[in-house]
Amino acid sequence: MKPTATRTSRLLKGSGLAGLTALALTVGATAQAQPSNLSLLSGSPGGTWYPITAGIAEIFGSEGTRTNAEVGAGLANVSRVSAGQAELGVTTSTVPPVAQAGQAPFNEPITNVRALAALFPSYQHVGVTRDSGIESVEELVGVSVNCMALGNSTQAAFVDRLEAAGISEEDLDCARGSHNFASDAIKDGNLEGFTLLSGYPNGTFTELFHTVDMKLLPLSEEEFERISDINPGYAYSSIPAGSYPGQEVDIPTVTSDLILFSHEDMPEEDAYWIVKTMLDNLERIQGVHAAMAPLSGEYMANIAGIELHPGAVRAYEEAGVEINNTF
């Protein structure tokens, strides 16, 4: 905003119609400064991430920036945005600290991505058929479970959950497929469970629970302490009773925030426009999906584990939103 004020003050020193015309053109150009096109890396079809990012992309498009929401995965999205393969991506708050440290599955530290906004908390779902008789994650040894594809944040969170239970993916009969693949395989009797990191209610889980007698596995407080030692980006919460057919009790589990991020080299004006547009269209974004209904400016600006982009900081400060950014 300071450069605009400087240009304006200089123009005001002039006189006559030419000076006024130049001023109008300068102000108009500043008001319209925004990216012409954006690509936004999302999650797998059938999950919560994709419809949410598609809804946000549609809002950006209605404001004059053509935006394409593309299928992606939480870990891979960080690598792809870092490499300049897309302008925007979504991931969970537990991923950037791992990427910055260069820990597996990242081959080297990734430090060139910046946060724009937190969107909603993703809840870890671990669902099994009731016929399996399984009551805890520890009992998944030898069980056929869709563990999700490598490079997916759901898969990374599941690895942490298994480690907290004292087991690993090698102890399970792991399949590697999408949400829809897992749902179909369970209906066909080829899998007994699958996991995802998602807002609730998740469409794939809801449809599956309508068709097959399923249940969610709870996380104990002791398990949470162990999983938070593995990655401090997790929080402890619950999927409320009634979120899915047949779910009669709250299911304690871990959560991590879904965050929208960009490359650090994104022009400040572009990042500013993205966040300002989201703040200006907050009610529309809240209506994109049930998981987005509680979204507020304060929630958007409350981000841990990754530095906010300067353009995002400017948008929040101008809107009077308190920023809580630790990294």
C-alpha positions in Angstrom: 0.0 0.0 0.0 2.9 2.4 0.7 4.1 2.4 -3.0 0.6 3.3 -4.1 0.5 6.2 -1.7 3.8 7.5 -2.9 2.8 7.4 -6.5 -0.4 9.2 -5.7 1.3 12.0 -3.8 3.6 12.6 -6.7 0.7 12.8 -9.1 -1.1 15.3 -6.9 1.8 17.7 -7.3 0.8 18.0 -10.9 -2.0 20.1 -12.3 -4.7 19.9 -14.9 -6.6 17.1 -16.6 -3.5 15.1 -17.4 -2.5 14.8 -13.8 -6.0 13.8 -12.8 -6.2 11.2 -15.6 -2.9 9.7 -14.6 -4.0 9.5 -11.0 -7.2 7.7 -12.0 -5.3 5.2 -14.2 -2.8 4.5 -11.3 -5.5 3.9 -8.8 -7.5 1.7 -11.2 -4.4 -0.4 -12.0 -3.7 -0.9 -8.4 -7.2 -2.0 -7.6 -7.2 -4.5 -10.4 -3.8 -6.0 -9.6 -4.3 -9.8 -9.3 -3.0 -13.0 -10.9 -4.5 -13.9 -14.3 -4.3 -17.6 -13.7 -3.7 -20.0 -10.8 -3.3 -23.7 -10.5 -4.3 -25.2 -7.1 -3.1 -28.6 -6.1 -5.8 -30.4 -4.0 -6.3 -33.9 -2.8 -7.8 -37.2 -4.1 -11.3 -37.3 -5.7 -13.8 -38.5 -3.1 -12.1 -36.7 -0.2 -13.1 -33.4 1.4 -10.1 -31.5 0.1 -11.1 -31.6 -3.5 -14.6 -30.1 -3.3 -13.4 -27.4 -1.0 -10.5 -26.4 -3.2 -12.8 -26.6 -6.2 -15.2 -24.2 -4.5 -12.5 -21.8 -3.6 -11.2 -22.0 -7.2 -14.7 -21.1 -8.5 -14.8 -18.1 -6.2 -11.4 -16.9 -7.5 -12.7 -17.4 -11.0 -15.8 -15.3 -10.3 -13.5 -12.5 -9.1 -11.6 -12.5 -12.4 -8.7 -15.0 -11.8 -9.1 -18.3 -13.7 -8.2 -21.0 -11.3 -7.9 -24.7 -11.9 -8.2 -27.2 -9.0 -6.1 -30.2 -9.7 -5.8 -33.6 -8.1 -2.9 -33.8 -5.7 -1.6 -35.2 -2.4 -0.5 -33.4 0.8 3.2 -34.3 0.7 3.6 -34.3 -3.1 1.9 -30.9 -3.2 4.7 -29.3 -1.1 7.3 -30.7 -3.5 5.5 -29.6 -6.6 4.8 -26.1 -5.4 8.4 -25.8 -4.2 9.5 -26.9 -7.7 7.3 -24.3 -9.4 4.9 -26.8 -10.9 1.8 -25.0 -9.5 1.1 -21.6 -7.8 -0.9 -23.0 -4.9 -1.4 -26.1 -2.9 -3.0 -27.5 0.2 -1.4 -29.7 2.8 -1.8 -30.4 6.5 0.0 -28.5 9.2 2.1 -31.5 10.1 3.8 -31.7 6.7 5.9 -28.4 6.5 8.0 -29.1 9.6 8.9 -32.5 8.1 9.7 -30.9 4.7 11.8 -28.2 6.2 13.8 -30.8 8.1 14.3 -32.9 5.0 12.9 -35.9 6.7 11.5 -38.9 4.8 9.8 -39.0 2.4 11.4 -35.7 1.4 14.9 -36.2 0.0 16.2 -32.8 1.0 14.9 -29.8 3.0 12.2 -27.7 1.5 12.2 -24.2 2.9 10.7 -22.1 0.0 7.0 -22.5 0.6 4.9 -20.0 2.6 1.4 -20.2 4.1 -1.6 -18.1 3.0 -4.4 -19.4 5.2 -5.6 -22.2 7.4 -8.8 -23.6 6.1 -10.2 -26.3 8.5 -9.0 -29.1 10.8 -8.6 -32.5 9.2 -9.6 -35.4 11.4 -7.9 -38.8 11.1 -10.5 -41.4 10.3 -9.5 -45.1 10.7 -12.6 -47.2 9.7 -13.0 -50.9 9.8 -15.9 -53.3 9.2 -17.8 -54.4 12.3 -17.5 -58.0 11.1 -13.7 -57.7 11.5 -14.1 -57.6 15.2 -11.3 -55.0 15.4 -11.5 -52.6 18.3 -8.1 -50.8 18.2 -5.3 -49.8 15.8 -3.0 -52.3 17.5 -5.3 -55.1 16.2 -4.7 -54.2 12.6 -1.7 -56.5 12.3 -2.2 -58.8 9.3 -5.4 -57.0 8.3 -6.1 -55.8 4.8 -6.3 -52.0 5.0 -6.1 -49.2 2.4 -3.1 -47.2 3.7 -3.3 -44.6 0.9 -0.6 -43.9 -1.7 2.9 -42.9 -0.7 3.3 -39.1 -0.8 -0.2 -38.6 0.6 -0.6 -36.8 3.9 -3.2 -39.3 5.0 -0.6 -42.1 4.5 2.0 -40.1 6.5 -0.5 -39.5 9.4 -1.4 -43.2 9.4 2.3 -44.1 9.7 2.5 -41.9 12.8 -0.7 -43.5 14.2 0.7 -47.0 13.7 4.1 -46.0 15.2 2.3 -44.6 18.3 0.6 -48.1 18.6 3.9 -49.8 18.3 3.4 -51.3 14.8 4.1 -50.2 11.2 2.7 -50.5 7.7 4.8 -53.7 7.2 2.7 -55.4 9.9 -0.5 -54.8 7.8 -1.7 -56.0 4.5 -1.5 -52.5 2.9 -3.3 -51.6 -0.3 -2.4 -48.3 -2.1 -5.4 -46.7 -3.7 -7.8 -43.7 -3.6 -10.7 -43.2 -1.3 -13.1 -44.5 -4.0 -10.9 -47.6 -4.6 -10.9 -48.3 -0.8 -14.7 -47.9 -0.5 -15.4 -50.2 -3.5 -12.9 -52.8 -2.2 -14.6 -52.9 1.2 -18.0 -53.3 -0.4 -16.6 -56.2 -2.4 -15.1 -57.9 0.7 -11.5 -57.4 -0.5 -10.5 -54.9 2.3 -11.5 -54.7 5.9 -10.6 -51.0 6.5 -9.2 -47.8 5.3 -7.9 -44.5 6.6 -8.2 -40.8 5.6 -7.4 -37.4 6.9 -10.4 -35.3 6.2 -13.1 -33.0 7.5 -16.3 -34.6 8.6 -18.6 -35.7 7.3 -16.6 -37.1 4.5 -18.7 -38.0 1.5 -16.9 -41.3 0.7 -17.2 -42.5 4.4 -20.8 -41.4 4.6 -21.8 -43.4 1.5 -19.7 -46.4 2.7 -21.3 -46.3 6.2 -24.7 -46.3 4.6 -23.8 -49.5 2.6 -21.6 -51.5 5.0 -21.7 -51.8 8.8 -18.6 -49.8 9.7 -17.1 -48.3 12.8 -14.3 -45.8 13.5 -11.4 -46.7 15.8 -10.8 -44.3 18.7 -7.4 -42.9 19.8 -6.6 -43.0 23.5 -5.0 -40.1 25.4 -1.9 -42.3 25.9 -1.7 -42.9 22.1 -2.1 -39.1 21.5 0.8 -38.4 23.8 3.0 -40.8 21.8 1.9 -39.5 18.4 2.4 -35.8 19.5 6.0 -36.8 20.4 6.4 -38.0 16.9 5.0 -34.8 15.3 4.0 -31.9 17.5 1.7 -30.5 14.7 -1.2 -32.8 15.8 -4.0 -31.8 18.1 -6.4 -34.0 20.1 -10.1 -33.8 19.2 -13.2 -35.9 18.4 -15.4 -36.8 15.5 -18.9 -36.1 17.1 -21.5 -38.8 17.5 -23.9 -38.9 14.5 -21.3 -37.7 12.0 -21.7 -41.1 10.2 -24.5 -43.7 10.0 -24.4 -46.0 13.0 -21.8 -43.8 14.8 -23.4 -43.4 18.2 -20.5 -42.0 20.3 -17.8 -39.4 19.9 -14.6 -40.8 18.4 -11.4 -39.3 19.8 -8.7 -38.8 17.2 -5.9 -36.5 16.0 -6.4 -33.5 13.9 -4.2 -31.3 11.8 -5.1 -28.1 10.0 -5.5 -28.0 6.2 -3.5 -25.0 5.0 -3.3 -23.2 1.7 0.2 -22.3 0.7 2.3 -20.9 -2.1 6.0 -20.6 -3.2 7.9 -17.9 -1.4 8.5 -16.2 -4.7 4.8 -15.6 -5.4 4.5 -11.8 -6.0 3.4 -10.1 -2.8 0.4 -8.5 -4.7 -0.8 -11.9 -5.8 -0.6 -13.4 -2.3 -2.3 -10.3 -1.0 -5.1 -10.6 -3.6 -5.7 -14.2 -2.8 -6.1 -13.7 1.0 -8.1 -10.5 0.6 -10.4 -12.2 -1.8 -11.0 -15.0 0.6 -11.7 -12.6 3.5 -14.0 -10.5 1.3 -15.9 -13.7 0.3 -15.9 -15.5 3.7 -19.6 -16.3 3.6 -19.3 -17.9 0.2 -16.3 -20.0 1.3 -18.2 -21.1 4.4 -20.9 -22.4 2.2 -18.6 -24.5 0.0 -18.6 -27.5 2.4 -19.9 -28.2 5.9 -16.3 -28.4 7.2 -15.8 -24.8 6.2 -18.8 -23.4 8.1 -16.9 -22.2 11.2 -14.1 -20.5 9.1 -13.1 -17.0 10.3 -10.4 -14.6 9.5 -8.8 -15.3 12.9 -8.7 -19.1 12.1 -7.2 -18.4 8.7 -4.3 -16.4 10.2 -3.6 -18.9 13.0 -0.9 -21.1 11.5 1.9 -23.1 13.0 4.9 -24.8 11.4 5.2 -22.6 8.3 5.9 -18.9 7.8 3.1 -16.7 6.4 3.7 -15.0 3.0 4.3 -11.2 3.4 1.3 -10.6 1.1 -0.9 -12.7 3.4 0.4 -10.8 6.4 -0.5 -7.5 4.7 -4.1 -8.7 3.9 -4.7 -9.8 7.5 -3.3 -6.6 9.0 -5.4 -4.4 6.7 -8.5 -6.4 7.7 -7.7 -6.0 11.4 -7.3 -9.8 11.8 -5.0 -10.9 14.6 -2.1 -13.0 13.3 -0.8 -16.0 15.2 2.0 -17.5 13.2 4.7 -19.7 14.8 7.4 -21.5 12.8 
